[in-house]
Amino acid sequence: MTNGIAPSYAPATIGSNNYRSGTVATYTCTPPNRFPAGTTGTLTCNAGTWNPNASPQCEGVCSAAPAQSTNGVAPTYSPVGTTVGGTTTYSSGTQATYTCTGDFAFPASVSDALTCNAGTWNPASAPLCIAGIPNIYKKG
């Protein structure tokens, strides 16, 4: 299991790899990874068949996006992150969108957003707010 540990079974096995109906296999992700939204961390044995029929997969998550440069504000996130134990993480597909302050702007060729992809922000650094960019080139 990627980003997780082998499952635990309750009740335990019968013999080497046989399980009673009703046995539950519980999977755990290694922090800070987690199951995608709507995914359960358990499988249940029913008459020799596991349900669901495939083990859940943990996904890499991103920590906070890189800090905004001078003349910008902290990014906003869509969707918002999940906070556990005071640590906020973001699922794959989350966008961190940046804005500039005052007369600063991003060049038209620069994206104002980063996207979390399997635990890594892409691009890897926050966009830079530049002074003196004419309004026709400003984003937003």
C-alpha positions as CSV (number, residue, x, y, z in Angstrom):
1,M,0.0,0.0,0.0
2,T,1.5,3.3,-1.1
3,N,1.8,5.9,1.7
4,G,0.3,3.5,4.2
5,I,0.9,0.5,6.3
6,A,-0.4,-3.1,5.9
7,P,-3.9,-3.7,7.2
8,S,-4.9,-5.1,10.5
9,Y,-7.6,-7.8,10.6
10,A,-10.4,-8.4,13.2
11,P,-10.9,-11.2,13.9
12,A,-7.5,-12.6,13.0
13,T,-6.9,-15.1,10.2
14,I,-7.9,-18.7,10.1
15,G,-4.8,-20.5,9.1
16,S,-2.3,-18.6,6.9
17,N,-4.5,-16.4,4.6
18,N,-8.1,-17.4,5.3
19,Y,-10.7,-15.0,6.8
20,R,-14.2,-15.6,8.3
21,S,-17.2,-13.7,6.9
22,G,-17.5,-10.5,8.8
23,T,-13.7,-10.0,9.1
24,V,-12.8,-6.3,8.7
25,A,-9.4,-5.2,7.3
26,T,-8.5,-1.8,8.5
27,Y,-6.0,0.3,6.5
28,T,-4.1,3.2,7.9
29,C,-2.3,6.0,6.0
30,T,1.1,7.2,7.2
31,P,0.9,10.9,8.3
32,P,0.5,13.3,6.7
33,N,-1.0,11.2,3.9
34,R,-4.8,10.4,3.9
35,F,-7.5,8.6,2.1
36,P,-9.2,10.7,-0.6
37,A,-12.6,12.2,0.4
38,G,-15.3,9.6,0.3
39,T,-12.9,6.7,0.6
40,T,-13.2,4.3,3.6
41,G,-10.2,2.8,5.2
42,T,-11.9,-0.6,5.7
43,L,-12.8,-3.7,3.7
44,T,-15.2,-6.4,4.9
45,C,-15.0,-10.1,4.1
46,N,-18.4,-11.5,3.0
47,A,-18.6,-15.2,2.0
48,G,-15.0,-15.2,0.7
49,T,-15.2,-11.8,-1.1
50,W,-13.8,-8.5,0.1
51,N,-16.1,-5.5,-0.2
52,P,-15.1,-3.1,-1.6
53,N,-13.0,-5.4,-3.8
54,A,-9.8,-3.3,-3.8
55,S,-7.7,-1.9,-1.0
56,P,-8.0,1.9,-0.4
57,Q,-5.1,4.0,-1.5
58,C,-3.6,6.8,0.5
59,E,-2.9,10.1,-1.3
60,G,0.0,12.5,-0.7
61,V,-1.2,15.8,0.6
62,C,0.4,19.2,0.5
63,S,1.3,21.4,3.5
64,A,0.7,25.2,3.2
65,A,1.6,26.6,-0.2
66,P,4.8,28.7,-0.5
67,A,4.5,32.1,1.2
68,Q,3.5,35.0,-1.0
69,S,6.3,37.4,-2.1
70,T,6.5,41.0,-0.9
71,N,3.5,43.1,-2.1
72,G,1.2,40.2,-2.1
73,V,-1.2,38.5,0.3
74,A,-1.4,35.0,1.6
75,P,-3.1,32.6,-0.8
76,T,-6.7,31.4,-0.6
77,Y,-7.4,27.7,-1.0
78,S,-10.1,25.9,-3.0
79,P,-11.2,23.6,-1.6
80,V,-10.2,24.5,2.0
81,G,-7.7,22.3,3.8
82,T,-8.2,19.7,6.5
83,T,-6.8,20.5,10.0
84,V,-5.8,17.7,12.3
85,G,-3.9,18.3,15.5
86,G,-3.2,21.9,14.5
87,T,-1.7,21.0,11.1
88,T,-3.6,21.9,7.9
89,T,-3.1,19.8,4.8
90,Y,-4.5,20.1,1.3
91,S,-5.7,17.3,-1.1
92,S,-4.5,16.7,-4.6
93,G,-6.3,19.1,-6.9
94,T,-6.5,22.0,-4.4
95,Q,-5.6,25.3,-5.8
96,A,-3.7,28.1,-3.9
97,T,-4.6,31.4,-5.5
98,Y,-2.5,34.5,-4.9
99,T,-3.2,38.2,-5.2
100,C,-1.0,41.3,-5.3
101,T,-1.5,44.5,-3.4
102,G,-1.6,48.1,-4.5
103,D,-0.1,48.8,-7.9
104,F,1.6,45.5,-8.1
105,A,0.5,42.7,-10.4
106,F,1.5,39.4,-11.9
107,P,2.8,39.5,-15.5
108,A,0.2,38.2,-17.9
109,S,2.3,35.1,-18.6
110,V,2.4,34.1,-14.9
111,S,-0.3,32.0,-13.3
112,D,-1.7,33.3,-10.1
113,A,-2.4,29.8,-8.8
114,L,-0.5,26.7,-7.7
115,T,-2.1,23.2,-7.7
116,C,-1.4,20.4,-5.2
117,N,-0.5,17.2,-7.0
118,A,0.2,14.1,-4.9
119,G,1.9,16.1,-2.2
120,T,3.7,18.7,-4.3
121,W,2.7,22.2,-5.2
122,N,3.0,22.9,-9.0
123,P,4.6,25.2,-9.8
124,A,6.9,24.9,-6.8
125,S,7.1,28.6,-5.9
126,A,4.6,31.5,-5.4
127,P,4.2,33.9,-8.3
128,L,6.1,37.3,-7.9
129,C,4.2,40.6,-7.7
130,I,5.9,43.1,-10.0
131,A,5.6,46.9,-9.8
132,G,4.7,49.0,-12.8
133,I,2.7,46.5,-14.8
134,P,0.1,48.4,-16.8
135,N,-3.5,47.6,-15.8
136,I,-4.2,45.8,-19.1
137,Y,-1.8,43.1,-18.0
138,K,-3.1,42.7,-14.4
139,K,-4.9,39.5,-13.6
140,G,-8.3,39.6,-11.7
